[in-house]
Each structure stands twice: as C-alpha cells, then as structure tokens.
Amino acid sequence: MMKILKNVTNGIILVIIGLMHTQFALSSDGFGRQFSEFSKSNFFYLFHDLQENRLMAGKELFESFAAFWFFYFGVLIIPFGLLLHVIERKYKILPHSFTISYLLVVMMGSYMIPESGITFFMLPHAIYMLVSNLYKARRKSIISDK
C-alpha cells in the first residue's frame, strides 16, 4: 500500500480529479441530458440554438454552456495532470511559482464557487501540493548542504 502511495504524484491526483469531473459531466446526475442533446448533432455543433434564438438564449442555453465547460475542464485537466506527473517524476519537486500560482487560482475558484469540487477536492490538493513541495525542496537543500 505504501509503495502505491509513494508512486502517486500530484499529477496523478489531477488526472483522477479530471476523470471524476468528466465522468460526472456525462452522468445522469450531472449533465447527461445536455450530452444527450449534443449527440443529436453528433457533437459537431453544440450551440445551434444560439444562432436561432440570440435574443431568447435562456436557461436551456445556459445549461448547455455549463455542460460543455464542465466536461471540457475535466478533459483539459487530464493532460495537464500527465504533464505535471512527468515533471514531478523527473525533477522530484515542482517549481514554487507553479505551486503558488496554482493555489491562488484554486482559491479564487473556491471563493467564487464555494459549494463545488474546486473547494472540496482541488483546494485540499493545492494546499497539499504546496506544502509537500516546500518540504521536498527544503529536504533537498539540507541534503545538498551536507
């Protein structure tokens, strides 16, 4: 069990979050109804209603945009997590500028949407990433000083 946990990087955690996000977007509890509508256009032209009803773009269109961006964010975070995984495996630590900026972006998202996965999943992960990265950097500098 410890060996598995030792091999889990911050990138792998982001990939898992991305997979969960994408799965939820496609589920009936998420945006399943909107994706069923998207399938009618073979996922080619998701917002055909926008051209037809520019002045009447109401709740239905808003839900379609939300479904698309929710799904897109989940898909986007997967390759981002894979990239982070490779960087972390190669260099053992992440650039501090990245961990700090990631935490700031996540904190902004948590402030804007407090009852969301950003707050419940990504904020703890961002704090863990920053603290563990600082610990690794400090440990590395102590070892290199000897």
C-alpha positions in Angstrom: 0.0 0.0 0.0 2.8 2.5 0.9 4.6 1.7 -2.4 1.4 2.6 -4.3 1.0 5.8 -2.4 4.7 6.7 -2.9 4.2 6.5 -6.7 1.2 8.7 -6.7 2.2 12.2 -7.8 0.3 15.5 -7.8 -0.1 14.9 -11.5 -1.8 11.6 -10.9 -4.1 13.3 -8.4 -5.1 15.8 -11.0 -5.7 13.1 -13.6 -8.1 11.4 -11.1 -9.9 14.7 -10.5 -10.2 15.2 -14.2 -11.6 11.7 -14.8 -14.1 12.2 -11.9 -15.1 15.6 -13.4 -15.6 14.2 -16.9 -17.5 11.1 -15.6 -19.8 13.4 -13.6 -20.4 15.6 -16.6 -21.6 12.7 -18.6 -23.7 11.1 -15.8 -27.4 11.4 -15.3 -26.7 13.3 -12.1 -24.6 15.8 -13.9 -25.2 17.0 -17.5 -26.4 13.7 -19.0 -29.5 15.3 -20.5 -27.4 18.0 -22.2 -25.0 15.5 -23.6 -27.9 13.5 -24.9 -29.0 16.7 -26.8 -25.4 17.2 -28.0 -25.4 13.7 -29.5 -28.3 14.7 -31.8 -25.8 16.9 -33.7 -23.1 14.2 -33.5 -21.3 16.6 -31.1 -20.4 18.8 -34.0 -22.5 21.9 -33.4 -23.4 22.1 -29.8 -25.0 25.5 -29.7 -27.2 25.6 -32.7 -29.9 27.3 -30.6 -27.7 30.3 -30.2 -27.9 31.2 -33.9 -31.7 30.6 -34.0 -32.6 32.4 -30.8 -30.0 35.0 -30.0 -32.5 37.1 -28.0 -34.1 34.2 -26.3 -30.9 32.4 -25.0 -32.3 31.4 -21.6 -31.8 28.6 -19.1 -31.5 25.9 -21.7 -28.6 27.6 -23.5 -27.0 28.4 -20.1 -27.2 24.7 -19.1 -25.7 23.7 -22.4 -22.8 26.1 -22.0 -22.3 24.9 -18.4 -22.3 21.3 -19.5 -19.8 21.9 -22.2 -17.4 23.8 -19.9 -17.8 21.3 -17.1 -16.9 18.5 -19.4 -14.1 20.5 -21.2 -12.4 21.4 -17.9 -12.4 17.7 -16.8 -10.9 16.6 -20.2 -8.4 19.5 -20.1 -7.1 18.7 -16.6 -6.2 15.1 -17.6 -3.2 16.0 -20.0 -2.3 18.8 -17.6 -2.0 16.2 -14.8 0.0 13.9 -17.0 2.4 16.7 -17.8 2.7 17.5 -14.1 3.3 13.9 -13.3 6.3 13.7 -15.8 7.8 16.9 -14.4 7.4 15.7 -10.8 8.9 12.3 -11.5 11.9 13.8 -13.4 12.8 16.7 -11.0 11.2 15.3 -7.8 9.9 18.8 -7.0 7.7 21.3 -8.9 8.6 25.0 -9.5 7.5 27.1 -6.5 6.0 29.7 -8.9 3.7 27.0 -10.2 2.5 25.6 -6.8 1.8 29.1 -5.5 0.0 30.3 -8.7 -2.0 27.0 -8.7 -3.1 27.6 -5.1 -4.1 31.2 -5.9 -6.2 30.2 -8.9 -7.8 27.4 -6.9 -8.5 29.8 -4.0 -10.1 32.2 -6.4 -12.3 29.4 -7.8 -13.2 28.3 -4.3 -14.2 31.9 -3.4 -16.3 32.2 -6.5 -18.0 28.8 -6.3 -17.7 27.7 -2.6 -20.0 24.7 -2.8 -18.1 22.9 -5.6 -15.4 20.4 -6.3 -12.9 23.2 -6.5 -13.4 23.7 -2.8 -13.8 20.1 -1.7 -11.2 18.4 -4.0 -8.8 20.9 -5.6 -8.3 23.3 -2.6 -7.0 20.5 -0.3 -4.9 19.2 -3.2 -3.4 22.6 -3.9 -2.5 23.1 -0.2 -1.0 19.6 -0.1 0.9 20.2 -3.3 2.4 23.5 -2.0 3.3 22.1 1.5 4.8 18.8 0.2 6.7 20.6 -2.5 8.2 23.1 0.1 9.1 20.1 2.3 10.8 18.3 -0.6 12.7 21.5 -1.6 13.8 22.1 2.0 14.9 18.5 2.4 16.8 18.6 -0.9 18.6 21.8 0.2 19.5 20.2 3.6 20.9 17.1 1.9 22.9 19.1 -0.7 24.4 21.3 2.1 26.0 18.2 3.8 
